[in-house]
Amino acid sequence: MTTRFKKPCASPRHLYRRGFLKFSAAFVLTGMHSGLASAKSLSLVSERSLSLYNLHTGENLNTVYWADGQYIPDAIGGINRILRDHRTGESSQIDPLLLNLLHRIHAQLDVAQPFHIISGYRSPASNATLAATTSGVAKHSLHMDGKAIDIRLPGCDLDQLRQMALAMKAGGVGYYPESDFVHIDVGRVRSW
């Protein structure tokens, strides 16, 4: 039997160091000489992007969804499409907070691969079917509100992905090693 070792990605401890270094570089590069730089002014000088691969449809998307201080409607539409309910074909608006959280997680990990999507938006009909047949599916899942996603990230150990999501303290994090995915949502902070 051959054992495969995945390249380790950044640990949550690196999150704080990298964040500090990125903030410091942005502070110096923007020429701000006051003691504090506002998050708003820093966000205006960067872009936010996502790279996604839907395991059920085989679709890829690599897009800048936010630039010059605003969301890009065509890019958001593409994200909504790739995260649609693969069972019904229905799509819905994905919460921008979830997109930003995914962007932050990916930016902190030392991995170039796209997120692999197990489940994005889930229609009420699909969710009801899953809740009736699968344990651990909430009757009113945040997937139905476009506020949750189930993912894995090739090149990053699943537990490291979980630890990074937990370190963000931005919502719920569920760990499903037997199914090889991490659930991330922008609901209340909790873990299971």
C-alpha positions as CSV (number, residue, x, y, z in Angstrom):
1,M,0.0,0.0,0.0
2,T,1.3,3.4,-1.0
3,T,1.0,6.3,1.4
4,R,0.4,9.7,-0.1
5,F,1.5,12.7,1.8
6,K,-0.2,16.0,1.0
7,K,1.8,19.2,0.9
8,P,1.0,20.9,4.1
9,C,-0.7,24.2,3.8
10,A,-0.3,27.2,6.2
11,S,-1.3,26.6,9.8
12,P,-3.8,28.9,11.5
13,R,-0.8,30.4,13.5
14,H,0.5,31.7,10.2
15,L,-2.8,33.5,9.6
16,Y,-2.0,36.1,12.1
17,R,1.6,36.6,11.0
18,R,0.6,36.8,7.3
19,G,-2.3,39.1,8.1
20,F,0.1,41.4,10.0
21,L,2.6,41.4,7.2
22,K,0.0,42.0,4.5
23,F,-1.5,44.9,6.6
24,S,2.0,46.4,7.2
25,A,2.9,46.2,3.5
26,A,-0.4,47.7,2.5
27,F,0.1,50.5,5.0
28,V,3.5,51.4,3.7
29,L,2.6,51.0,0.0
30,T,-0.5,53.2,0.3
31,G,1.6,56.0,1.8
32,M,-0.5,56.4,4.9
33,H,1.4,58.1,7.6
34,S,-1.2,58.4,10.3
35,G,-1.2,55.8,13.1
36,L,-4.2,53.9,11.8
37,A,-5.2,52.8,8.3
38,S,-8.9,52.2,7.8
39,A,-10.0,48.8,6.4
40,K,-12.1,50.6,3.8
41,S,-9.1,52.4,2.3
42,L,-7.1,49.2,2.3
43,S,-9.9,47.3,0.6
44,L,-10.0,49.8,-2.3
45,V,-6.5,48.8,-3.4
46,S,-7.1,45.1,-3.8
47,E,-9.1,42.5,-5.7
48,R,-10.9,39.5,-4.4
49,S,-11.0,36.4,-6.5
50,L,-12.2,32.8,-6.2
51,S,-11.3,29.6,-8.0
52,L,-14.0,26.9,-7.9
53,Y,-14.5,23.5,-9.3
54,N,-17.9,21.8,-9.0
55,L,-17.4,18.1,-8.5
56,H,-21.0,17.3,-9.7
57,T,-21.1,19.3,-12.9
58,G,-17.4,19.4,-13.8
59,E,-17.5,23.1,-14.2
60,N,-14.5,25.4,-13.4
61,L,-14.6,29.1,-12.5
62,N,-11.7,31.4,-11.8
63,T,-12.9,34.9,-11.4
64,V,-12.3,38.3,-9.8
65,Y,-15.6,39.0,-8.1
66,W,-14.7,42.2,-6.3
67,A,-12.5,45.1,-7.4
68,D,-12.3,48.9,-7.0
69,G,-14.5,48.7,-3.9
70,Q,-17.4,46.9,-5.5
71,Y,-18.8,43.5,-6.4
72,I,-18.7,42.6,-10.1
73,P,-22.2,41.6,-11.2
74,D,-21.1,39.2,-14.0
75,A,-18.7,37.5,-11.7
76,I,-21.2,37.1,-9.0
77,G,-23.6,35.6,-11.5
78,G,-21.0,33.1,-12.5
79,I,-20.4,32.1,-8.9
80,N,-24.2,31.8,-8.3
81,R,-24.3,29.5,-11.4
82,I,-21.4,27.2,-10.4
83,L,-22.8,26.9,-6.9
84,R,-26.3,26.1,-8.0
85,D,-28.2,23.0,-6.7
86,H,-26.9,20.3,-9.0
87,R,-30.0,18.1,-8.3
88,T,-32.5,20.6,-9.6
89,G,-30.5,23.2,-11.5
90,E,-31.9,26.0,-9.4
91,S,-29.6,28.8,-8.4
92,S,-29.8,31.5,-5.8
93,Q,-27.9,34.5,-4.7
94,I,-24.8,33.4,-2.7
95,D,-24.1,35.6,0.4
96,P,-21.2,37.9,-0.3
97,L,-19.9,37.3,3.2
98,L,-19.5,33.6,2.3
99,L,-17.5,34.6,-0.8
100,N,-15.3,36.9,1.2
101,L,-14.7,34.1,3.8
102,L,-13.7,31.7,1.1
103,H,-11.4,34.3,-0.4
104,R,-9.8,34.9,2.9
105,I,-9.3,31.2,3.7
106,H,-7.7,30.6,0.2
107,A,-5.5,33.6,0.5
108,Q,-4.1,32.3,3.8
109,L,-3.4,28.8,2.6
110,D,-0.3,28.0,0.5
111,V,-2.3,26.1,-2.2
112,A,-2.9,27.1,-5.8
113,Q,-5.7,24.6,-6.4
114,P,-9.4,25.7,-6.7
115,F,-11.9,24.8,-4.0
116,H,-13.7,21.6,-4.8
117,I,-17.4,22.1,-4.3
118,I,-19.5,19.3,-2.8
119,S,-22.5,21.4,-2.1
120,G,-23.3,25.1,-2.5
121,Y,-26.8,26.4,-2.8
122,R,-29.5,23.8,-2.0
123,S,-33.1,24.2,-3.0
124,P,-35.8,23.6,-0.3
125,A,-36.8,20.4,-2.2
126,S,-33.3,19.0,-2.3
127,N,-32.7,19.9,1.3
128,A,-35.9,18.2,2.4
129,T,-34.9,15.0,0.5
130,L,-31.4,15.0,2.0
131,A,-32.7,15.8,5.5
132,A,-35.1,12.8,5.3
133,T,-32.5,10.4,4.0
134,T,-29.1,11.6,5.4
135,S,-28.1,12.2,9.0
136,G,-26.6,15.5,9.9
137,V,-28.6,17.6,7.4
138,A,-30.5,20.5,9.0
139,K,-34.2,20.9,8.1
140,H,-33.5,24.6,7.4
141,S,-29.9,24.4,6.3
142,L,-28.0,27.6,5.6
143,H,-27.3,26.1,2.2
144,M,-30.9,27.1,1.3
145,D,-30.1,30.7,2.1
146,G,-26.8,30.8,0.1
147,K,-24.9,31.1,3.3
148,A,-23.1,27.7,3.4
149,I,-20.8,25.6,1.3
150,D,-19.2,22.1,1.6
151,I,-15.7,22.1,0.2
152,R,-12.3,20.4,0.1
153,L,-9.1,21.9,-1.2
154,P,-6.6,19.7,-3.0
155,G,-3.1,20.1,-1.8
156,C,-4.3,21.0,1.7
157,D,-5.0,18.5,4.4
158,L,-8.7,18.5,5.4
159,D,-7.9,19.1,9.0
160,Q,-5.7,22.1,8.1
161,L,-8.6,23.5,6.0
162,R,-10.9,23.0,9.0
163,Q,-8.4,24.7,11.4
164,M,-8.1,27.7,9.1
165,A,-11.8,28.1,8.9
166,L,-12.1,27.9,12.7
167,A,-9.4,30.5,13.0
168,M,-11.5,33.0,11.0
169,K,-14.3,32.9,13.6
170,A,-16.7,33.9,10.9
171,G,-19.5,31.3,11.2
172,G,-20.1,27.6,11.5
173,V,-17.5,25.0,10.6
174,G,-18.4,21.3,10.3
175,Y,-15.8,18.6,9.9
176,Y,-16.6,15.5,7.9
177,P,-13.4,13.5,7.4
178,E,-15.3,10.3,6.5
179,S,-16.9,12.1,3.5
180,D,-13.7,14.2,2.8
181,F,-15.2,17.7,3.2
182,V,-15.5,20.7,5.5
183,H,-18.8,22.6,5.9
184,I,-18.3,26.4,6.1
185,D,-21.1,28.9,6.7
186,V,-21.6,32.5,7.7
187,G,-24.2,31.8,10.4
188,R,-23.4,32.0,14.1
189,V,-19.9,30.9,15.2
190,R,-20.0,27.2,16.1
191,S,-18.3,24.0,15.2
192,W,-19.0,20.3,15.1
